[in-house]
């Protein structure tokens, strides 16, 4: 795995150099530690919507998703009813998949239960973060941790949280650092995710 240097002279993971939208996301978000519960929940939902699609499709619709799902506020989304499902199915700005829409509503209720049990969504996920000084030699689609998290969430009633979805979530939220050797933002992402872990785990 080799980084790709863009026209701006910045070396990035190859996927991050493929489009301007990806470059911005790669440089400022992907792999940088996130502890905010709303952002964590949003990403869990959007990874579910991505299933069968590209992340670029979802990224370009992210603001539409935020508007449609009340900023991914847990209490609000958990309270969505059939009228909201019909509204969302008619919203051309998002992915109009009834199963994924209903999953998001269900998962909001499950997320509230998670907060009640652990104190926050972050407090549930961050103990599963891994820290290694070495850049990844290869990037897996799933890991033992993502599989275990998937099983635990499914047992608690979550949907659209398969092992691959969970690993993509872990990568994006900084629970692992899959920026490759030579990527210009790898060190920045590492500092950010260690700071995030310290703020949650102490």
PEHU-V991458 format. One record per run of one state. SS is the DSSP state (hx for helix, st for strand, lp for the rest). FROM is the first residue (numbers start at 1). TO is the last residue. If there is no record, write none. Layout:
[[SS/FROM/TO] [SS/FROM/TO]]
//
This chain:
[[lp/1/3] [st/4/5] [lp/6/10] [st/11/12] [lp/13/13] [hx/14/17] [lp/18/19] [hx/20/28] [lp/29/36] [hx/37/50] [lp/51/54] [hx/55/60] [lp/61/61] [hx/62/68] [lp/69/69] [hx/70/72] [lp/73/73] [hx/74/78] [lp/79/81] [hx/82/89] [lp/90/97] [hx/98/118] [lp/119/120] [hx/121/128] [lp/129/143] [hx/144/155] [lp/156/162] [hx/163/173] [lp/174/185] [hx/186/201] [lp/202/202]]
//
